[in-house]
Amino acid sequence: MMLLDLLPIALLGAVLGMDVVTFPQAMISRPIVAATLAGAFIGNAPAGLVMGAVLELLALEMLPFGASRYPDWGSASVVGGALYAGQAGDPAGALAATLLGALATAMLSGRSMVWLRRLNASIATRERDKLDKGSIAAVTGLQLIGLTADMARGFFVTLVAMAAFTPLVRAIVVSWGTGARSSRGVVVAIVAAVSAGAVWKIFHVVGRARILFVVGLSIGAAALLTR
Amino acid sequence: MTIPPPARSVDASRTLPFGIWLRMYLRLFAVQGSWNYETMLGNGIAFCTEPALRLLPGGINGQRYSEALGRQARYFNAHPYLAGVAVGALARAELDGVPAPLIERFRTALAGPLGSVGDRLVWASWLPLCSLIALGAFGLGARPVRVIAIFLLTYNIGHLILRGWGLRVGFQRGLRVADALAHPVLRKGPQYVGTAAALLAGITIPLAARELIGGGRFLAAETILLAIAGGVLLARFGGRFEGWRLSLAILTVFVLASVIR
């Protein structure tokens, strides 16, 4: 992929990266949306949806409470969706390798959000006098700087991740030595375990949650057998 | 800290001109635009209340406007979707001429409840429920457009209503807005949503897992056993680490092993 080919994906990463915190928080940055959109950009929305579902199961656990540190799933999902959608024929190892790329991007993007918050803080401190005096230019300026910087952050995170992981994933897939069925099974087992643990972590305080979860599992198992 | 009682009775019939209300509502979507570790949402609150502050005597060049804007740009924290409650209430307090020390005390007291109520209702209940609904649709084989539409429509109905309700009730009640936080949806909502989500999670996770395996194939016994064992371990010890980081570590080892093999 040429740098020029990466620009639309990087722009998508910028827009969806913003949605995580700064604007508009409509959850278009959730993996199931973001990765599917990235897949559609590459021309393979169903593959994007598969990566989106995998990442969504993992993201269930992360609740973006206040000042806590969490990954930017928006940019990471765009990277994951685009990488996976680009694997023609879905070779063995493609899902595992692209998921690895997406999670590494999530780690990088989470750090970049901390750097952005520090940058905003330093600008706010520098502008403190003007803000205290009620300068609308300072208030609006700080908002615009924050929004623009966040967009730039998402853009560069996506661009760098795509540039780094596109050749790496290709190299991994070429030399992959585990069978397709086992490779997929390991990924599915990991995300199913993490999502089940997440559901327990979030909802165990709710009355009858344990029973309801088991009842749900029974219904889910029955649906699996009948479908 | 408790929310201070109102200094005077609030005229509930007072409303904002529609154009100003709309500008404040739209600005709420960027309330976290300059979120930072020093003032957190503070600057965003000033940005969102600003259209209403133009109604103060003297307008944008008046002293009351400057003082009010400067006050609103200080530290504040809340859940972003419920920040509208604060924006509405603070704008109302400024327009009603409530003394500055009382507004500052009110600001301080309001932040905690708006954070915890919003976190429980939205991040820990509504968002996971909507994710599970979308994953369920995926598990049942819905096409990509349909999965995205189901998620975004379901989630954003709650999102958009909550932001609009917050701004409206905040402005209507001013310093008496604490009563609004006792609304049944805010108090009982997380419990009901959590109940539904626990049931739905049980149905959704196996269906989504089967769909991920793809091609109508059944989940292999070892995959099911691994998932159950991992899920139990994470439920038991999950508070000590984050699942996605653990996944990254396991995947790294698996990928290395598969490449070296």
HADDOCK unambig.tbl for C-alpha pairs under 7 A between the chains (distance, minus, plus):
assign (segid A and resid 21 and name CA) (segid B and resid 32 and name CA) 6.41 0.50 0.50
assign (segid A and resid 22 and name CA) (segid B and resid 30 and name CA) 5.75 0.50 0.50
assign (segid A and resid 22 and name CA) (segid B and resid 32 and name CA) 4.84 0.50 0.50
assign (segid A and resid 22 and name CA) (segid B and resid 33 and name CA) 4.38 0.50 0.50
assign (segid A and resid 23 and name CA) (segid B and resid 29 and name CA) 5.78 0.50 0.50
assign (segid A and resid 23 and name CA) (segid B and resid 30 and name CA) 4.94 0.50 0.50
assign (segid A and resid 23 and name CA) (segid B and resid 33 and name CA) 6.62 0.50 0.50
assign (segid A and resid 24 and name CA) (segid B and resid 29 and name CA) 4.72 0.50 0.50
assign (segid A and resid 24 and name CA) (segid B and resid 30 and name CA) 6.05 0.50 0.50
assign (segid A and resid 25 and name CA) (segid B and resid 29 and name CA) 7.00 0.50 0.50
assign (segid A and resid 26 and name CA) (segid B and resid 156 and name CA) 6.38 0.50 0.50
assign (segid A and resid 33 and name CA) (segid B and resid 148 and name CA) 5.54 0.50 0.50
assign (segid A and resid 36 and name CA) (segid B and resid 144 and name CA) 6.82 0.50 0.50
assign (segid A and resid 45 and name CA) (segid B and resid 144 and name CA) 6.48 0.50 0.50
assign (segid A and resid 46 and name CA) (segid B and resid 144 and name CA) 6.04 0.50 0.50
assign (segid A and resid 49 and name CA) (segid B and resid 144 and name CA) 6.08 0.50 0.50
assign (segid A and resid 50 and name CA) (segid B and resid 212 and name CA) 6.45 0.50 0.50
assign (segid A and resid 53 and name CA) (segid B and resid 135 and name CA) 6.50 0.50 0.50
assign (segid A and resid 58 and name CA) (segid B and resid 244 and name CA) 5.81 0.50 0.50
assign (segid A and resid 60 and name CA) (segid B and resid 128 and name CA) 6.18 0.50 0.50
assign (segid A and resid 63 and name CA) (segid B and resid 123 and name CA) 5.74 0.50 0.50
assign (segid A and resid 63 and name CA) (segid B and resid 124 and name CA) 6.57 0.50 0.50
assign (segid A and resid 64 and name CA) (segid B and resid 123 and name CA) 6.70 0.50 0.50
assign (segid A and resid 65 and name CA) (segid B and resid 119 and name CA) 6.32 0.50 0.50
assign (segid A and resid 96 and name CA) (segid B and resid 251 and name CA) 7.00 0.50 0.50
assign (segid A and resid 97 and name CA) (segid B and resid 255 and name CA) 6.74 0.50 0.50
assign (segid A and resid 100 and name CA) (segid B and resid 248 and name CA) 6.34 0.50 0.50
assign (segid A and resid 100 and name CA) (segid B and resid 251 and name CA) 6.35 0.50 0.50
assign (segid A and resid 100 and name CA) (segid B and resid 252 and name CA) 6.84 0.50 0.50
assign (segid A and resid 103 and name CA) (segid B and resid 248 and name CA) 6.14 0.50 0.50
assign (segid A and resid 117 and name CA) (segid B and resid 35 and name CA) 6.33 0.50 0.50
assign (segid A and resid 117 and name CA) (segid B and resid 36 and name CA) 4.40 0.50 0.50
assign (segid A and resid 117 and name CA) (segid B and resid 37 and name CA) 6.24 0.50 0.50
assign (segid A and resid 118 and name CA) (segid B and resid 36 and name CA) 6.32 0.50 0.50
assign (segid A and resid 118 and name CA) (segid B and resid 37 and name CA) 6.61 0.50 0.50
assign (segid A and resid 120 and name CA) (segid B and resid 34 and name CA) 6.04 0.50 0.50
assign (segid A and resid 120 and name CA) (segid B and resid 35 and name CA) 6.97 0.50 0.50
assign (segid A and resid 120 and name CA) (segid B and resid 36 and name CA) 5.48 0.50 0.50
assign (segid A and resid 121 and name CA) (segid B and resid 36 and name CA) 5.01 0.50 0.50
assign (segid A and resid 121 and name CA) (segid B and resid 37 and name CA) 5.95 0.50 0.50
assign (segid A and resid 121 and name CA) (segid B and resid 38 and name CA) 5.42 0.50 0.50
assign (segid A and resid 131 and name CA) (segid B and resid 70 and name CA) 5.47 0.50 0.50
assign (segid A and resid 131 and name CA) (segid B and resid 73 and name CA) 6.36 0.50 0.50
assign (segid A and resid 132 and name CA) (segid B and resid 70 and name CA) 4.23 0.50 0.50
assign (segid A and resid 132 and name CA) (segid B and resid 71 and name CA) 6.73 0.50 0.50
assign (segid A and resid 133 and name CA) (segid B and resid 66 and name CA) 6.10 0.50 0.50
assign (segid A and resid 133 and name CA) (segid B and resid 67 and name CA) 6.56 0.50 0.50
assign (segid A and resid 133 and name CA) (segid B and resid 70 and name CA) 5.27 0.50 0.50
assign (segid A and resid 134 and name CA) (segid B and resid 66 and name CA) 4.17 0.50 0.50
assign (segid A and resid 134 and name CA) (segid B and resid 67 and name CA) 5.85 0.50 0.50
assign (segid A and resid 134 and name CA) (segid B and resid 69 and name CA) 4.64 0.50 0.50
assign (segid A and resid 134 and name CA) (segid B and resid 70 and name CA) 3.84 0.50 0.50
assign (segid A and resid 135 and name CA) (segid B and resid 66 and name CA) 6.75 0.50 0.50
assign (segid A and resid 139 and name CA) (segid B and resid 43 and name CA) 6.20 0.50 0.50
assign (segid A and resid 139 and name CA) (segid B and resid 47 and name CA) 6.25 0.50 0.50
assign (segid A and resid 140 and name CA) (segid B and resid 47 and name CA) 6.51 0.50 0.50
assign (segid A and resid 142 and name CA) (segid B and resid 34 and name CA) 6.23 0.50 0.50
assign (segid A and resid 143 and name CA) (segid B and resid 33 and name CA) 5.20 0.50 0.50
assign (segid A and resid 143 and name CA) (segid B and resid 34 and name CA) 4.96 0.50 0.50
assign (segid A and resid 146 and name CA) (segid B and resid 33 and name CA) 5.41 0.50 0.50
assign (segid A and resid 146 and name CA) (segid B and resid 34 and name CA) 4.41 0.50 0.50
assign (segid A and resid 147 and name CA) (segid B and resid 33 and name CA) 5.14 0.50 0.50
assign (segid A and resid 147 and name CA) (segid B and resid 34 and name CA) 6.70 0.50 0.50
assign (segid A and resid 172 and name CA) (segid B and resid 259 and name CA) 6.39 0.50 0.50
assign (segid A and resid 175 and name CA) (segid B and resid 259 and name CA) 5.48 0.50 0.50
assign (segid A and resid 176 and name CA) (segid B and resid 258 and name CA) 5.53 0.50 0.50
assign (segid A and resid 176 and name CA) (segid B and resid 259 and name CA) 4.85 0.50 0.50
assign (segid A and resid 177 and name CA) (segid B and resid 258 and name CA) 4.93 0.50 0.50
assign (segid A and resid 177 and name CA) (segid B and resid 259 and name CA) 5.78 0.50 0.50
assign (segid A and resid 177 and name CA) (segid B and resid 261 and name CA) 5.59 0.50 0.50
assign (segid A and resid 178 and name CA) (segid B and resid 258 and name CA) 5.38 0.50 0.50
assign (segid A and resid 184 and name CA) (segid B and resid 213 and name CA) 6.39 0.50 0.50
assign (segid A and resid 185 and name CA) (segid B and resid 213 and name CA) 6.87 0.50 0.50
assign (segid A and resid 185 and name CA) (segid B and resid 223 and name CA) 5.53 0.50 0.50
assign (segid A and resid 186 and name CA) (segid B and resid 223 and name CA) 6.73 0.50 0.50
assign (segid A and resid 188 and name CA) (segid B and resid 209 and name CA) 6.03 0.50 0.50
assign (segid A and resid 188 and name CA) (segid B and resid 212 and name CA) 6.83 0.50 0.50
assign (segid A and resid 189 and name CA) (segid B and resid 223 and name CA) 5.25 0.50 0.50
assign (segid A and resid 189 and name CA) (segid B and resid 224 and name CA) 6.76 0.50 0.50
assign (segid A and resid 189 and name CA) (segid B and resid 226 and name CA) 5.73 0.50 0.50
assign (segid A and resid 189 and name CA) (segid B and resid 227 and name CA) 4.44 0.50 0.50
assign (segid A and resid 190 and name CA) (segid B and resid 227 and name CA) 6.35 0.50 0.50
assign (segid A and resid 190 and name CA) (segid B and resid 247 and name CA) 6.56 0.50 0.50
assign (segid A and resid 192 and name CA) (segid B and resid 205 and name CA) 6.48 0.50 0.50
assign (segid A and resid 192 and name CA) (segid B and resid 209 and name CA) 6.59 0.50 0.50
assign (segid A and resid 192 and name CA) (segid B and resid 227 and name CA) 5.61 0.50 0.50
assign (segid A and resid 193 and name CA) (segid B and resid 227 and name CA) 4.47 0.50 0.50
assign (segid A and resid 193 and name CA) (segid B and resid 228 and name CA) 6.29 0.50 0.50
assign (segid A and resid 193 and name CA) (segid B and resid 230 and name CA) 4.84 0.50 0.50
assign (segid A and resid 193 and name CA) (segid B and resid 231 and name CA) 3.98 0.50 0.50
assign (segid A and resid 194 and name CA) (segid B and resid 231 and name CA) 6.06 0.50 0.50
assign (segid A and resid 194 and name CA) (segid B and resid 234 and name CA) 6.85 0.50 0.50
assign (segid A and resid 194 and name CA) (segid B and resid 243 and name CA) 5.47 0.50 0.50
assign (segid A and resid 196 and name CA) (segid B and resid 231 and name CA) 5.22 0.50 0.50
assign (segid A and resid 197 and name CA) (segid B and resid 231 and name CA) 4.79 0.50 0.50
assign (segid A and resid 197 and name CA) (segid B and resid 232 and name CA) 6.75 0.50 0.50
assign (segid A and resid 197 and name CA) (segid B and resid 234 and name CA) 4.85 0.50 0.50
assign (segid A and resid 197 and name CA) (segid B and resid 235 and name CA) 4.46 0.50 0.50
assign (segid A and resid 197 and name CA) (segid B and resid 238 and name CA) 6.79 0.50 0.50
assign (segid A and resid 199 and name CA) (segid B and resid 198 and name CA) 6.98 0.50 0.50
assign (segid A and resid 200 and name CA) (segid B and resid 235 and name CA) 5.79 0.50 0.50
assign (segid A and resid 201 and name CA) (segid B and resid 235 and name CA) 6.27 0.50 0.50
assign (segid A and resid 202 and name CA) (segid B and resid 124 and name CA) 6.50 0.50 0.50
assign (segid A and resid 203 and name CA) (segid B and resid 194 and name CA) 5.91 0.50 0.50
assign (segid A and resid 203 and name CA) (segid B and resid 198 and name CA) 6.51 0.50 0.50
assign (segid A and resid 206 and name CA) (segid B and resid 191 and name CA) 6.06 0.50 0.50
assign (segid A and resid 206 and name CA) (segid B and resid 194 and name CA) 6.22 0.50 0.50
assign (segid A and resid 206 and name CA) (segid B and resid 195 and name CA) 6.43 0.50 0.50
assign (segid A and resid 209 and name CA) (segid B and resid 195 and name CA) 6.15 0.50 0.50
assign (segid A and resid 209 and name CA) (segid B and resid 198 and name CA) 5.55 0.50 0.50
assign (segid A and resid 212 and name CA) (segid B and resid 198 and name CA) 5.91 0.50 0.50
assign (segid A and resid 212 and name CA) (segid B and resid 199 and name CA) 4.71 0.50 0.50
assign (segid A and resid 213 and name CA) (segid B and resid 198 and name CA) 5.02 0.50 0.50
assign (segid A and resid 213 and name CA) (segid B and resid 199 and name CA) 4.77 0.50 0.50
assign (segid A and resid 213 and name CA) (segid B and resid 201 and name CA) 6.56 0.50 0.50
assign (segid A and resid 213 and name CA) (segid B and resid 202 and name CA) 4.77 0.50 0.50
assign (segid A and resid 214 and name CA) (segid B and resid 202 and name CA) 6.31 0.50 0.50
assign (segid A and resid 215 and name CA) (segid B and resid 199 and name CA) 6.73 0.50 0.50
assign (segid A and resid 216 and name CA) (segid B and resid 199 and name CA) 4.70 0.50 0.50
assign (segid A and resid 216 and name CA) (segid B and resid 200 and name CA) 6.05 0.50 0.50
assign (segid A and resid 216 and name CA) (segid B and resid 201 and name CA) 6.79 0.50 0.50
assign (segid A and resid 216 and name CA) (segid B and resid 202 and name CA) 3.95 0.50 0.50
assign (segid A and resid 216 and name CA) (segid B and resid 203 and name CA) 4.55 0.50 0.50
assign (segid A and resid 217 and name CA) (segid B and resid 202 and name CA) 4.02 0.50 0.50
assign (segid A and resid 217 and name CA) (segid B and resid 203 and name CA) 5.11 0.50 0.50
assign (segid A and resid 219 and name CA) (segid B and resid 203 and name CA) 5.81 0.50 0.50
assign (segid A and resid 220 and name CA) (segid B and resid 202 and name CA) 6.45 0.50 0.50
assign (segid A and resid 220 and name CA) (segid B and resid 203 and name CA) 3.93 0.50 0.50
assign (segid A and resid 220 and name CA) (segid B and resid 204 and name CA) 6.57 0.50 0.50
assign (segid A and resid 220 and name CA) (segid B and resid 206 and name CA) 6.05 0.50 0.50
assign (segid A and resid 220 and name CA) (segid B and resid 207 and name CA) 6.31 0.50 0.50
assign (segid A and resid 221 and name CA) (segid B and resid 206 and name CA) 6.86 0.50 0.50
assign (segid A and resid 224 and name CA) (segid B and resid 207 and name CA) 6.53 0.50 0.50
